[in-house]
Amino acid sequence: MGRLGEYGITENYKKCLVMGLEYQDFVFDQFRRMDGMPIFLGSYASKKYQYTKGESPSGLEIKYDNKMKETKNLFIEYKEKSNPDNQEFVASGIMREDNTWLYLIGDYEQAFMFAKKTLRGYFLTYENKLEKRLSNTKTSWGFLLPIDKVLKHSFLLAKHIIFIQGDTH
C-alpha cells in the first residue's frame, strides 16, 4: 500500500488506500486457502514499520489494479505522493528501498507475482523504450506492462494466480 504523506491526503488517495487494503485482505484470504503458498501473510499497519522495514514481514507487496481488466495492462508504480500539492514524488513500488522482494499486482479474478528485482531491472533496462507506456498522474508515476506480454514472456513472471471463483469480496 502507499505511504501517507507529511502534507494533506486527498479524498481520492484515501479511497484508493481503502480499496487497496480491502484487496490485500482478499489476497491474504485467498492465499490462506491455497496449497503450496508458504508465505507468511500479514502486513505492517504503522507508518513507523512501513517506513523502516517495508510493507510486510514476508517481503510481499500487494497492489490492487482496478483497471487491468479494462486496459489489459498492469500499472507498475515507481513514484508517488499522497497529495498533488506535495512538492516532490518519493520512490515507491518497485523503486522503494525496503525488504520487499515479491511484488503482487492484480484484481479479484487474477494476480501476477513478480520478483521485485525483475520488474526493477526491466524498467531500468527499457525506461527509454517505455516512454509511450509511461502512465503518470498528479500523484503516481508508473509504466504499463501488457498482460499478454507478461504471459508470453514467462521470464518476467514468478507466478500467475487465478483466484477461486464464487468467493465474495
DSSP file with accessible surface (Angstrom, degrees, kcal/mol):
  #  RESIDUE AA STRUCTURE BP1 BP2  ACC     N-H-->O    O-->H-N    N-H-->O    O-->H-N    TCO  KAPPA ALPHA  PHI   PSI    X-CA   Y-CA   Z-CA
    1    1 A M              0   0   15      0, 0.0    92,-0.1     0, 0.0    16,-0.1   0.000 360.0 360.0 360.0 165.1    0.0    0.0    0.0
    2    2 A G        -     0   0   11     11,-0.1     2,-0.3     1,-0.1    90,-0.0  -0.197 360.0-108.0 -76.1 164.4    1.1    3.6   -0.4
    3    3 A R        -     0   0   15     47,-0.0     2,-0.4     1,-0.0    -1,-0.1  -0.727  30.8-116.1 -91.3 142.7    2.8    5.7    2.2
    4    4 A L        -     0   0   50     -2,-0.3     5,-0.1     1,-0.1     4,-0.1  -0.628  34.1-128.4 -79.5 131.8    1.0    8.5    4.0
    5    5 A G        -     0   0   23     -2,-0.4    -1,-0.1     1,-0.1    76,-0.0  -0.292  11.2-121.9 -79.0 163.5    2.5   11.9    3.1
    6    6 A E  S    S+     0   0  168      2,-0.1    -1,-0.1    -2,-0.0     2,-0.1   0.677  99.1  55.7 -79.3 -16.0    3.5   14.6    5.7
    7    7 A Y  S    S-     0   0  134      1,-0.3    -2,-0.1    76,-0.1    79,-0.0  -0.285 112.3 -47.8 -98.5-167.4    1.2   17.1    4.0
    8    8 A G        -     0   0   43     -2,-0.1     2,-0.5     1,-0.1    -1,-0.3  -0.158  49.3-133.5 -64.1 157.8   -2.6   16.6    3.4
    9    9 A I        -     0   0   51     -3,-0.1    74,-0.2    74,-0.1    -1,-0.1  -0.950  21.7-128.9-113.8 131.4   -4.0   13.4    2.0
   10   10 A T     >  -     0   0   38     72,-1.4     4,-2.2    -2,-0.5     5,-0.1  -0.313  19.1-115.7 -76.4 161.3   -6.6   13.8   -0.8
   11   11 A E  H  > S+     0   0  138      1,-0.2     4,-2.5     2,-0.2     5,-0.2   0.880 117.8  54.3 -61.9 -39.2  -10.0   12.1   -0.7
   12   12 A N  H  > S+     0   0   95      2,-0.2     4,-2.7     1,-0.2    -1,-0.2   0.911 106.7  50.8 -62.9 -41.1   -9.0   10.1   -3.8
   13   13 A Y  H  > S+     0   0   24     69,-0.2     4,-2.5     2,-0.2    -2,-0.2   0.933 110.8  48.9 -61.7 -43.7   -5.9    8.9   -2.1
   14   14 A K  H  X S+     0   0  100     -4,-2.2     4,-2.5     2,-0.2    -2,-0.2   0.918 111.4  49.9 -60.8 -44.1   -8.0    7.7    0.9
   15   15 A K  H  X S+     0   0  130     -4,-2.5     4,-2.4     1,-0.2    -2,-0.2   0.930 112.4  46.5 -60.9 -46.7  -10.4    6.0   -1.4
   16   16 A C  H  X S+     0   0   60     -4,-2.7     4,-2.6     2,-0.2    -1,-0.2   0.882 110.6  53.9 -64.0 -37.4   -7.6    4.2   -3.2
   17   17 A L  H  X S+     0   0   42     -4,-2.5     4,-2.6    -5,-0.2    -2,-0.2   0.938 109.3  47.2 -62.9 -45.5   -6.0    3.3    0.1
   18   18 A V  H  X S+     0   0   78     -4,-2.5     4,-2.5     1,-0.2     5,-0.2   0.932 112.9  49.0 -62.5 -45.3   -9.2    1.7    1.3
   19   19 A M  H  X S+     0   0   49     -4,-2.4     4,-2.2     1,-0.2    -1,-0.2   0.912 112.5  49.0 -60.5 -41.3   -9.6   -0.3   -2.0
   20   20 A G  H  X S+     0   0    4     -4,-2.6     4,-2.5     2,-0.2    -2,-0.2   0.900 110.6  49.2 -66.3 -41.0   -6.0   -1.4   -1.7
   21   21 A L  H  X S+     0   0   72     -4,-2.6     4,-2.3     2,-0.2    -2,-0.2   0.907 111.1  49.9 -66.3 -39.7   -6.4   -2.6    1.9
   22   22 A E  H  X S+     0   0  114     -4,-2.5     4,-2.1     2,-0.2    -2,-0.2   0.908 111.6  48.9 -64.0 -40.4   -9.6   -4.5    1.1
   23   23 A Y  H  X S+     0   0    0     -4,-2.2     4,-2.8    -5,-0.2    -2,-0.2   0.920 108.3  53.8 -64.9 -41.5   -7.8   -6.2   -1.9
   24   24 A Q  H  X S+     0   0    7     -4,-2.5     4,-2.6     1,-0.2    -2,-0.2   0.929 108.8  48.9 -58.8 -44.3   -4.9   -7.0    0.3
   25   25 A D  H  X S+     0   0   98     -4,-2.3     4,-2.4     2,-0.2    -1,-0.2   0.907 110.0  52.2 -61.8 -40.8   -7.2   -8.7    2.8
   26   26 A F  H  X S+     0   0   18     -4,-2.1     4,-2.6     2,-0.2    -2,-0.2   0.938 110.3  47.7 -59.1 -46.8   -8.8  -10.6   -0.1
   27   27 A V  H  X S+     0   0    0     -4,-2.8     4,-3.0     1,-0.2     5,-0.3   0.930 110.6  51.5 -62.6 -45.0   -5.4  -11.9   -1.3
   28   28 A F  H  X S+     0   0   38     -4,-2.6     4,-2.0     1,-0.2    -1,-0.2   0.926 111.7  47.5 -56.7 -44.8   -4.5  -12.9    2.2
   29   29 A D  H  X S+     0   0   53     -4,-2.4     4,-1.0     2,-0.2    -2,-0.2   0.916 112.9  48.5 -64.8 -41.5   -7.7  -14.9    2.5
   30   30 A Q  H >X S+     0   0    0     -4,-2.6     3,-0.7     1,-0.2     4,-0.6   0.935 111.5  49.3 -63.8 -45.6   -7.2  -16.5   -0.9
   31   31 A F  H >< S+     0   0    5     -4,-3.0     3,-1.0     1,-0.2    -1,-0.2   0.862 102.4  61.9 -63.1 -36.3   -3.6  -17.5   -0.1
   32   32 A R  H 3< S+     0   0  173     -4,-2.0    -1,-0.2    -5,-0.3    -2,-0.2   0.851 107.3  45.9 -59.0 -30.2   -4.7  -19.0    3.2
   33   33 A R  H << S+     0   0  102     -4,-1.0     2,-0.3    -3,-0.7    -1,-0.3   0.595  95.2  94.6 -88.2 -14.2   -6.8  -21.5    1.2
   34   34 A M  S X< S-     0   0   41     -3,-1.0     3,-0.7    -4,-0.6     2,-0.2  -0.662  70.4-131.4 -88.0 138.8   -4.2  -22.4   -1.4
   35   35 A D  T 3  S+     0   0  165     -2,-0.3    -2,-0.1     1,-0.2    -1,-0.0  -0.546  90.9  26.1 -76.7 146.3   -1.9  -25.4   -1.2
   36   36 A G  T 3  S+     0   0   72     -2,-0.2    -1,-0.2     1,-0.1    -2,-0.0   0.732  81.3 122.6  76.3  21.2    1.7  -24.6   -1.8
   37   37 A M    <   +     0   0   29     -3,-0.7     2,-1.7    -6,-0.2    -1,-0.1  -0.703  31.6 173.8-111.8  77.3    1.7  -21.0   -0.7
   38   38 A P        +     0   0  124      0, 0.0     2,-0.5     0, 0.0    -1,-0.1  -0.241  33.0 125.0 -82.7  50.5    4.3  -21.0    2.0
   39   39 A I        -     0   0   39     -2,-1.7     2,-0.5    -8,-0.1    -2,-0.1  -0.946  63.4-128.1-112.1 127.6    4.3  -17.2    2.5
   40   40 A F        -     0   0  139     -2,-0.5     2,-0.5    18,-0.1    18,-0.3  -0.629  32.8-151.2 -69.3 120.1    3.7  -15.7    5.9
   41   41 A L        +     0   0   40     -2,-0.5     2,-0.3   -13,-0.1    -1,-0.0  -0.853  43.6  99.9-104.2 130.6    0.9  -13.3    5.2
   42   42 A G        -     0   0   18     -2,-0.5    16,-0.4    18,-0.1     2,-0.3  -0.821  48.4-137.2 168.8 155.5    0.5  -10.1    7.1
   43   43 A S        -     0   0   46     -2,-0.3     2,-0.4    13,-0.2    13,-0.3  -0.928  23.3-105.9-130.6 158.1    1.3   -6.5    6.7
   44   44 A Y        -     0   0   48     11,-2.5    -2,-0.0    -2,-0.3     0, 0.0  -0.687  28.4-172.0 -79.0 132.4    2.7   -3.8    8.8
   45   45 A A        +     0   0   98     -2,-0.4    -1,-0.1     5,-0.0     2,-0.1   0.765  56.9  81.9 -96.3 -29.6    0.0   -1.3    9.7
   46   46 A S  S  > S-     0   0   53      1,-0.1     4,-2.2     4,-0.0     5,-0.2  -0.465  75.4-132.6 -83.1 148.9    2.0    1.5   11.3
   47   47 A K  H  > S+     0   0  107      1,-0.2     4,-2.9     2,-0.2     5,-0.3   0.893 106.5  61.1 -60.6 -38.7    3.8    4.2    9.3
   48   48 A K  H  > S+     0   0  145      1,-0.2     4,-2.2     2,-0.2     5,-0.2   0.940 109.9  38.2 -56.1 -51.0    6.9    3.6   11.5
   49   49 A Y  H  >>S+     0   0   99      2,-0.2     4,-3.0     1,-0.2     5,-1.6   0.887 115.3  53.2 -71.5 -37.2    7.3   -0.1   10.4
   50   50 A Q  H  <5S+     0   0   22     -4,-2.2    -2,-0.2     3,-0.2    -1,-0.2   0.913 113.7  43.7 -63.8 -38.9    6.3    0.6    6.8
   51   51 A Y  H  <5S+     0   0  105     -4,-2.9    -2,-0.2    -5,-0.2    -1,-0.2   0.895 123.9  34.2 -71.4 -39.2    9.0    3.3    6.6
   52   52 A T  H  <5S+     0   0  102     -4,-2.2    -2,-0.2    -5,-0.3    -3,-0.2   0.779 135.8  14.6 -91.2 -25.9   11.7    1.4    8.4
   53   53 A K  T  <5S-     0   0   96     -4,-3.0    46,-2.1     1,-0.3     2,-0.3   0.783 100.1-110.3-115.2 -50.9   11.0   -2.2    7.3
   54   54 A G      < -     0   0    0     -5,-1.6    -1,-0.3    44,-0.2   -10,-0.2  -0.938  50.7 -46.9 143.4-163.7    8.7   -2.4    4.3
   55   55 A E  S    S-     0   0    2     -2,-0.3   -11,-2.5     1,-0.2    -1,-0.1   0.829 113.3  -0.7 -75.0 -34.2    5.1   -3.5    3.6
   56   56 A S    >   -     0   0    4    -13,-0.3     3,-1.1    -3,-0.1   -13,-0.2  -0.990  65.5-111.1-154.7 158.7    5.2   -6.8    5.3
   57   57 A P  T 3  S+     0   0   60      0, 0.0   -14,-0.1     0, 0.0    -1,-0.1   0.832 117.4  54.8 -61.9 -28.5    7.4   -9.2    7.4
   58   58 A S  T 3  S-     0   0   25    -16,-0.4     3,-0.1   -18,-0.3    43,-0.1   0.629 112.7-116.8 -81.1 -14.0    7.4  -11.6    4.4
   59   59 A G    <   +     0   0    1     -3,-1.1    42,-2.5     1,-0.3    43,-2.4   0.655  69.1 138.0  85.3  14.7    8.7   -9.0    1.9
   60   60 A L  E     -a  102   0A   5    -18,-0.2     2,-0.4    40,-0.2    -1,-0.3  -0.845  35.5-165.4 -98.0 126.8    5.5   -9.3   -0.2
   61   61 A E  E     -a  103   0A   2     41,-2.5    43,-3.2    -2,-0.5     2,-0.5  -0.945   7.4-158.0-109.1 133.6    3.9   -6.0   -1.5
   62   62 A I  E     -a  104   0A   2     -2,-0.4     2,-0.4    41,-0.2    43,-0.2  -0.944   8.8-174.4-116.8 128.7    0.4   -6.3   -2.8
   63   63 A K  E     -a  105   0A  25     41,-2.8    43,-1.8    -2,-0.5     2,-0.5  -0.984  16.8-142.7-124.8 132.9   -1.1   -3.8   -5.3
   64   64 A Y  E     -a  106   0A  68     -2,-0.4     2,-0.6    41,-0.2    43,-0.2  -0.813  11.4-167.5 -92.5 127.4   -4.7   -3.6   -6.5
   65   65 A D    >   +     0   0   12     41,-2.8     3,-1.1    -2,-0.5     4,-0.3  -0.845   8.4 178.1-116.4  92.1   -5.1   -2.7  -10.2
   66   66 A N  T 3  S+     0   0   88     -2,-0.6     4,-0.2     1,-0.2    -1,-0.1   0.549  79.9  49.2 -75.0  -4.1   -8.8   -1.9  -10.7
   67   67 A K  T 3> S+     0   0  119      2,-0.1     4,-3.0     1,-0.1     5,-0.3   0.413  79.4  96.6-110.6   0.3   -8.2   -1.0  -14.3
   68   68 A M  H <> S+     0   0    1     -3,-1.1     4,-2.3     1,-0.2     5,-0.4   0.876  83.7  50.9 -64.4 -36.3   -6.2   -4.0  -15.5
   69   69 A K  H  4 S+     0   0  122     -4,-0.3    -1,-0.2     2,-0.2    -2,-0.1   0.921 116.2  42.3 -65.3 -40.6   -9.2   -5.9  -16.9
   70   70 A E  H  4 S+     0   0  156     -4,-0.2    -2,-0.2     1,-0.2    -1,-0.2   0.920 125.8  32.0 -71.3 -44.6  -10.3   -2.8  -18.9
   71   71 A T  H  < S-     0   0   55     -4,-3.0    -2,-0.2     2,-0.2    -3,-0.2   0.657  92.9-136.3 -89.6 -18.7   -6.8   -1.8  -20.1
   72   72 A K  S  < S+     0   0  142     -4,-2.3    75,-2.1    -5,-0.3    76,-0.5   0.777  72.2 103.9  62.5  28.4   -5.3   -5.3  -20.4
   73   73 A N  E    S-D  146   0B  33     -5,-0.4     2,-0.5    73,-0.3    -1,-0.3  -0.939  70.4-128.4-131.9 156.6   -2.2   -3.8  -18.7
   74   74 A L  E     -D  145   0B   0     71,-2.6    71,-2.7    -2,-0.3     2,-0.8  -0.906  21.6-137.9-101.3 134.4   -0.6   -3.9  -15.3
   75   75 A F  E     -D  144   0B  48     -2,-0.5     2,-0.8    69,-0.2    69,-0.2  -0.840  18.2-164.6 -94.2 109.8    0.2   -0.5  -13.8
   76   76 A I  E     -D  143   0B   0     67,-2.9    67,-1.9    -2,-0.8     2,-0.2  -0.848  10.7-150.4-100.0 107.5    3.6   -0.8  -12.2
   77   77 A E  E     +D  142   0B  21     -2,-0.8    17,-1.6    65,-0.2    18,-0.3  -0.503  29.6 162.9 -81.2 143.5    4.2    2.2   -9.9
   78   78 A Y  E     +     0   0B  16     63,-2.8    14,-1.9     1,-0.4     2,-0.3   0.455  67.3  30.9-133.6 -11.3    7.7    3.6   -9.1
   79   79 A K  E     +DE 141  91B  77     62,-1.6    62,-2.7    12,-0.3    -1,-0.4  -0.994  64.2 164.7-145.1 149.4    7.0    7.0   -7.7
   80   80 A E  E     -DE 140  90B  10     10,-2.3    10,-2.9    -2,-0.3     2,-0.3  -0.979  20.0-166.4-154.3 165.2    4.1    8.5   -5.7
   81   81 A K        -     0   0   27     58,-2.1     8,-0.1    -2,-0.3   -77,-0.1  -0.947  24.6-135.9-151.4 146.4    2.9   11.4   -3.5
   82   82 A S  S    S+     0   0    3     -2,-0.3   -72,-1.4     1,-0.2   -69,-0.2   0.665  92.2  31.5 -78.8 -14.7   -0.2   11.4   -1.3
   83   83 A N  S >  S-     0   0   22    -74,-0.2     3,-2.0    55,-0.1    -1,-0.2  -0.993  72.1-135.2-144.3 133.4   -1.3   14.9   -2.4
   84   84 A P  T 3  S+     0   0   47      0, 0.0    -1,-0.1     0, 0.0   -75,-0.0   0.749 105.8  63.1 -61.8 -20.2   -0.7   16.6   -5.7
   85   85 A D  T 3  S+     0   0  143    -77,-0.1     2,-0.1    -3,-0.0    -3,-0.0   0.639  76.6 106.6 -79.8 -14.1    0.3   19.8   -3.8
   86   86 A N  S <  S-     0   0   17     -3,-2.0     3,-0.0     1,-0.1   -81,-0.0  -0.420  73.8-133.3 -61.2 142.7    3.3   18.0   -2.3
   87   87 A Q  S    S+     0   0  178      1,-0.1     2,-0.3    -2,-0.1    -1,-0.1   0.903  77.1  31.6 -69.8 -42.6    6.4   19.3   -4.0
   88   88 A E        -     0   0  150     -8,-0.0     2,-0.2    -3,-0.0    -1,-0.1  -0.866  69.9-126.4-124.0 152.3    8.2   16.0   -4.7
   89   89 A F        -     0   0   43     -2,-0.3     2,-0.3    -8,-0.1    -8,-0.2  -0.579  26.2-145.0 -82.1 154.1    7.5   12.5   -5.6
   90   90 A V  E     -E   80   0B  81    -10,-2.9   -10,-2.3    -2,-0.2     6,-0.1  -0.881  28.4 -92.1-118.1 153.8    9.0    9.7   -3.4
   91   91 A A  E     +E   79   0B  52     -2,-0.3     2,-0.3   -12,-0.2   -12,-0.3  -0.373  56.9 161.4 -61.3 138.5   10.2    6.3   -4.6
   92   92 A S    >   +     0   0    2    -14,-1.9     3,-2.2     4,-0.1     4,-0.2  -0.905  40.2  11.2-148.0 177.0    7.5    3.7   -4.3
   93   93 A G  G >  S+     0   0    1     -2,-0.3     3,-1.2     1,-0.3   -15,-0.2  -0.228 130.8   3.0  53.8-124.3    6.6    0.2   -5.5
   94   94 A I  G 3  S+     0   0    0    -17,-1.6    -1,-0.3     1,-0.3   -16,-0.1   0.663 135.6  51.6 -72.3 -14.4    9.5   -1.4   -7.4
   95   95 A M  G <  S+     0   0   49     -3,-2.2    -1,-0.3   -18,-0.3     2,-0.2   0.502  81.5 108.4-102.0  -2.0   11.9    1.5   -6.7
   96   96 A R    <   -     0   0   30     -3,-1.2     2,-1.0    -4,-0.2    -4,-0.1  -0.532  69.4-130.7 -77.6 136.3   11.4    1.8   -2.9
   97   97 A E        +     0   0  145     -2,-0.2     2,-0.2    -6,-0.1    -1,-0.1  -0.767  63.3 104.9 -88.5 100.5   14.4    0.6   -0.9
   98   98 A D  S    S-     0   0   35     -2,-1.0   -44,-0.2     2,-0.2   -45,-0.1  -0.817  87.1 -70.9-153.9-164.2   12.9   -1.8    1.7
   99   99 A N  S    S+     0   0   60    -46,-2.1     2,-0.1    -2,-0.2   -45,-0.1   0.465  82.8 126.6 -83.1   1.8   12.6   -5.5    2.4
  100  100 A T        +     0   0    9      1,-0.2    -2,-0.2   -47,-0.1   -40,-0.2  -0.382  16.3 153.1 -65.1 129.5   10.2   -6.1   -0.4
  101  101 A W        +     0   0  149    -42,-2.5    15,-2.6     1,-0.2     2,-0.4   0.487  62.2  57.1-127.5 -17.4   11.3   -8.9   -2.7
  102  102 A L  E     -aB  60 115A  12    -43,-2.4   -41,-2.5    13,-0.2     2,-0.5  -0.951  62.5-167.2-117.9 138.6    8.0  -10.1   -4.1
  103  103 A Y  E     -aB  61 114A   1     11,-2.8    11,-2.7    -2,-0.4     2,-0.5  -0.982   4.3-172.3-128.5 116.6    5.5   -7.8   -5.9
  104  104 A L  E     +aB  62 113A   0    -43,-3.2   -41,-2.8    -2,-0.5     2,-0.4  -0.941   7.3 173.6-112.9 132.3    1.9   -9.0   -6.5
  105  105 A I  E     +aB  63 112A   3      7,-2.3     7,-2.8    -2,-0.5     2,-0.3  -0.999  23.0  97.6-138.3 136.9   -0.5   -7.0   -8.6
  106  106 A G  E     -aB  64 111A   0    -43,-1.8   -41,-2.8    -2,-0.4     5,-0.2  -0.977  52.1 -99.3 179.7-163.6   -4.0   -7.9   -9.7
  107  107 A D        -     0   0   15      3,-2.6   -41,-0.1    -2,-0.3   -44,-0.0  -0.557  57.2 -71.6-130.8-162.9   -7.7   -7.8   -9.3
  108  108 A Y  S    S+     0   0   36      1,-0.2     3,-0.1    -2,-0.2   -42,-0.0   0.528 128.0  45.2 -79.9  -2.2  -10.4  -10.1   -7.8
  109  109 A E  S    S-     0   0   79      1,-0.4    54,-2.2    53,-0.1     2,-0.3   0.777 123.6  -4.0-103.3 -38.7  -10.1  -12.6  -10.7
  110  110 A Q  E     - C   0 162A  45     52,-0.2    -3,-2.6     2,-0.0    -1,-0.4  -0.984  54.8-159.6-153.5 161.6   -6.3  -13.0  -11.1
  111  111 A A  E     -BC 106 161A   0     50,-2.5    50,-2.9    -2,-0.3     2,-0.4  -0.965  11.5-141.4-143.9 159.1   -3.0  -11.7   -9.9
  112  112 A F  E     -BC 105 160A   0     -7,-2.8    -7,-2.3    -2,-0.3     2,-0.5  -0.988  13.2-157.7-125.5 127.4    0.6  -11.7  -11.1
  113  113 A M  E     +BC 104 159A  10     46,-3.2    45,-2.6    -2,-0.4    46,-1.9  -0.916  16.3 175.8-110.3 133.1    3.5  -12.2   -8.8
  114  114 A F  E     -B  103   0A   0    -11,-2.7   -11,-2.8    -2,-0.5     2,-0.4  -0.926  38.6-108.3-129.0 154.2    7.0  -10.9   -9.7
  115  115 A A  E >>  -B  102   0A  25     41,-0.4     4,-1.8    -2,-0.3     3,-0.6  -0.694  33.6-133.9 -74.0 130.7   10.4  -10.8   -8.2
  116  116 A K  H 3> S+     0   0   12    -15,-2.6     4,-2.8    -2,-0.4     5,-0.2   0.907 104.9  56.1 -56.7 -40.5   10.8   -7.1   -7.4
  117  117 A K  H 3> S+     0   0  173    -16,-0.4     4,-2.4     1,-0.2    -1,-0.2   0.838 104.1  54.5 -64.9 -29.0   14.3   -7.1   -8.8
  118  118 A T  H <> S+     0   0   44     -3,-0.6     4,-2.5     2,-0.2    -1,-0.2   0.943 111.6  43.1 -67.6 -47.5   13.0   -8.5  -12.1
  119  119 A L  H  X S+     0   0    0     -4,-1.8     4,-2.6     2,-0.2    -2,-0.2   0.911 115.4  49.2 -64.5 -42.2   10.5   -5.6  -12.5
  120  120 A R  H  X S+     0   0   51     -4,-2.8     4,-2.8    -5,-0.2     5,-0.2   0.934 112.6  47.6 -62.8 -45.6   13.0   -3.0  -11.5
  121  121 A G  H  X S+     0   0   31     -4,-2.4     4,-2.4    -5,-0.2     5,-0.2   0.910 111.1  51.4 -62.3 -40.9   15.6   -4.4  -13.9
  122  122 A Y  H  X S+     0   0   14     -4,-2.5     4,-2.3     2,-0.2    -2,-0.2   0.946 112.8  45.8 -60.2 -47.6   13.0   -4.5  -16.7
  123  123 A F  H  X S+     0   0    5     -4,-2.6     4,-1.0     1,-0.2    -2,-0.2   0.940 114.3  46.4 -61.9 -49.0   12.1   -0.8  -16.0
  124  124 A L  H  < S+     0   0   92     -4,-2.8     4,-0.2     1,-0.2    -1,-0.2   0.862 115.4  47.3 -65.7 -33.5   15.7    0.4  -15.8
  125  125 A T  H  < S+     0   0  101     -4,-2.4    -1,-0.2    -5,-0.2     3,-0.2   0.894 125.4  27.8 -72.8 -39.9   16.7   -1.5  -18.9
  126  126 A Y  H  X S+     0   0   96     -4,-2.3     4,-1.8    -5,-0.2     3,-0.4   0.236  81.0 118.6-110.2  14.7   13.8   -0.4  -21.0
  127  127 A E  T  < S+     0   0   82     -4,-1.0     3,-0.4     1,-0.3     4,-0.3   0.887  80.6  46.5 -51.4 -45.7   12.9    3.0  -19.5
  128  128 A N  T >4 S+     0   0  137      1,-0.2     3,-0.9    -4,-0.2    -1,-0.3   0.890 114.7  47.0 -65.9 -36.8   13.6    4.9  -22.7
  129  129 A K  T 34 S+     0   0  168     -3,-0.4     3,-0.5     1,-0.2    -1,-0.2   0.685 104.0  63.2 -77.9 -17.9   11.6    2.5  -24.8
  130  130 A L  T >X  +     0   0    1     -4,-1.8     3,-2.7    -3,-0.4     4,-0.6   0.474  68.9 108.2 -84.1  -0.3    8.8    2.6  -22.3
  131  131 A E  G X4 S+     0   0  138     -3,-0.9     3,-1.2     1,-0.3    -1,-0.2   0.851  77.2  51.2 -48.2 -41.8    8.1    6.2  -22.9
  132  132 A K  G 34 S+     0   0  204     -3,-0.5    -1,-0.3     1,-0.3    -2,-0.1   0.703 113.6  46.0 -70.0 -18.2    4.9    5.5  -24.8
  133  133 A R  G <4 S+     0   0   71     -3,-2.7    11,-2.0    -4,-0.1    -1,-0.3   0.302  80.0 119.6-109.0   8.4    3.7    3.3  -21.9
  134  134 A L  E <<  -F  143   0B  50     -3,-1.2     2,-0.5    -4,-0.6     9,-0.3  -0.546  45.5-164.2 -70.1 139.2    4.5    5.6  -19.1
  135  135 A S  E     +F  142   0B  42      7,-2.9     7,-0.5    -2,-0.2     2,-0.4  -0.826  13.3 175.5-130.6  91.3    1.4    6.5  -17.2
  136  136 A N  E     +F  141   0B  77     -2,-0.5     5,-0.2     5,-0.2     2,-0.2  -0.834   4.9 176.1-105.5 135.2    1.9    9.5  -14.9
  137  137 A T        -     0   0   75      3,-3.1    -2,-0.0    -2,-0.4     5,-0.0  -0.635  51.2 -87.5-118.2-174.7   -0.8   11.2  -12.9
  138  138 A K  S    S+     0   0  167     -2,-0.2   -55,-0.1     1,-0.2     3,-0.1   0.726 126.7  22.5 -68.0 -20.9   -0.6   14.0  -10.4
  139  139 A T  S    S+     0   0   28      1,-0.2   -58,-2.1   -57,-0.1     2,-0.4   0.466 122.0  45.8-124.8  -5.0    0.1   11.6   -7.6
  140  140 A S  E     -D   80   0B  15    -60,-0.2    -3,-3.1   -51,-0.1     2,-0.4  -0.986  52.2-165.5-147.7 133.6    1.5    8.4   -9.2
  141  141 A W  E     +DF  79 136B  74    -62,-2.7   -63,-2.8    -2,-0.4   -62,-1.6  -0.954  31.7 129.2-115.4 138.9    4.1    7.6  -11.8
  142  142 A G  E     -DF  77 135B   0     -7,-0.5    -7,-2.9    -2,-0.4     2,-0.3  -0.950  45.1-110.0-165.8-177.4    4.4    4.2  -13.3
  143  143 A F  E     -DF  76 134B   0    -67,-1.9   -67,-2.9    -2,-0.3     2,-0.5  -0.918  26.9-117.4-129.1 156.3    4.5    2.2  -16.5
  144  144 A L  E     -D   75   0B  43    -11,-2.0   -69,-0.2    -2,-0.3   -11,-0.0  -0.823  21.3-165.6 -95.5 129.1    2.1   -0.1  -18.2
  145  145 A L  E     -D   74   0B   0    -71,-2.7   -71,-2.6    -2,-0.5     2,-0.1  -0.957  25.1-125.4-115.0 110.9    3.1   -3.7  -18.7
  146  146 A P  E  >  -D   73   0B  21      0, 0.0     4,-1.9     0, 0.0   -73,-0.3  -0.355   9.8-140.4 -60.5 131.4    0.8   -5.5  -21.1
  147  147 A I  H  > S+     0   0   18    -75,-2.1     4,-2.5     1,-0.2     5,-0.2   0.893 101.8  55.8 -60.8 -40.6   -0.7   -8.7  -19.6
  148  148 A D  H  > S+     0   0  120    -76,-0.5     4,-2.0     1,-0.2    -1,-0.2   0.887 107.2  50.5 -62.3 -34.0   -0.3  -10.6  -22.8
  149  149 A K  H  > S+     0   0   63     -3,-0.2     4,-2.7     2,-0.2    -1,-0.2   0.917 109.1  51.2 -68.0 -40.6    3.4   -9.8  -22.8
  150  150 A V  H  < S+     0   0    0     -4,-1.9     7,-0.3     1,-0.2     6,-0.2   0.931 113.5  44.2 -61.8 -45.4    3.7  -11.0  -19.2
  151  151 A L  H  < S+     0   0   82     -4,-2.5     3,-0.3     1,-0.2    -1,-0.2   0.848 116.1  47.6 -70.3 -32.1    2.0  -14.3  -20.0
  152  152 A K  H  < S+     0   0  166     -4,-2.0     2,-0.9    -5,-0.2    -2,-0.2   0.875 112.2  49.2 -74.9 -39.3    4.0  -14.8  -23.2
  153  153 A H    ><  -     0   0   67     -4,-2.7     3,-2.0    -5,-0.2     4,-0.5  -0.724  67.8-179.3-105.4  84.7    7.4  -14.0  -21.7
  154  154 A S  T 3   +     0   0   92     -2,-0.9     3,-0.4     1,-0.3    -1,-0.2   0.646  69.1  80.1 -64.1 -14.3    7.5  -16.1  -18.6
  155  155 A F  T 3  S+     0   0  138      1,-0.2    -1,-0.3    -3,-0.1    -5,-0.1   0.793  93.9  51.1 -63.8 -23.9   10.9  -14.9  -17.5
  156  156 A L  S <  S+     0   0    2     -3,-2.0     2,-0.4    -6,-0.2   -41,-0.4   0.837 101.7  72.0 -75.8 -33.6    9.2  -11.8  -16.2
  157  157 A L        -     0   0   32     -4,-0.5   -43,-0.2    -3,-0.4     3,-0.1  -0.707  47.8-177.2 -99.3 130.4    6.6  -13.7  -14.1
  158  158 A A  S    S-     0   0   65    -45,-2.6     2,-0.3    -2,-0.4   -44,-0.2   0.863  79.1  -7.5 -84.6 -41.5    7.2  -15.6  -10.9
  159  159 A K  E     -C  113   0A 101    -46,-1.9   -46,-3.2     2,-0.0     2,-0.5  -0.955  52.4-150.6-159.0 136.3    3.6  -16.9  -10.6
  160  160 A H  E     -C  112   0A  65     -2,-0.3     2,-0.5   -48,-0.2   -48,-0.2  -0.946  25.1-162.4-105.5 125.6    0.2  -16.3  -12.3
  161  161 A I  E     -C  111   0A   7    -50,-2.9   -50,-2.5    -2,-0.5     2,-0.6  -0.933  13.3-163.1-118.0 125.3   -2.6  -16.8   -9.8
  162  162 A I  E     -C  110   0A 103     -2,-0.5   -52,-0.2   -52,-0.2     2,-0.1  -0.940  27.0-132.5-102.1 122.7   -6.3  -17.4  -10.7
  163  163 A F        -     0   0    3    -54,-2.2     2,-0.2    -2,-0.6  -136,-0.0  -0.387  29.4 -88.8 -78.7 154.7   -8.4  -16.8   -7.7
  164  164 A I    >   -     0   0   78     -2,-0.1     3,-0.9     1,-0.1    -1,-0.1  -0.429  48.7-130.7 -62.0 120.6  -11.1  -19.2   -6.5
  165  165 A Q  T 3  S+     0   0  123     -2,-0.2     3,-0.1     1,-0.2    -1,-0.1  -0.404  84.3  38.3 -75.5 153.0  -14.3  -18.1   -8.3
  166  166 A G  T 3  S+     0   0   73      1,-0.4    -1,-0.2    -2,-0.1     2,-0.2   0.265  81.1 125.7  93.4 -13.1  -17.5  -17.6   -6.4
  167  167 A D    <   -     0   0   48     -3,-0.9    -1,-0.4     1,-0.1     2,-0.2  -0.543  56.5-130.9 -76.4 145.2  -15.9  -16.0   -3.4
  168  168 A T              0   0  131     -2,-0.2    -1,-0.1    -3,-0.1     0, 0.0  -0.614 360.0 360.0 -91.7 157.3  -17.3  -12.7   -2.4
  169  169 A H              0   0  148     -2,-0.2  -146,-0.1     0, 0.0  -147,-0.0  -0.869 360.0 360.0-133.9 360.0  -15.1   -9.7   -1.7
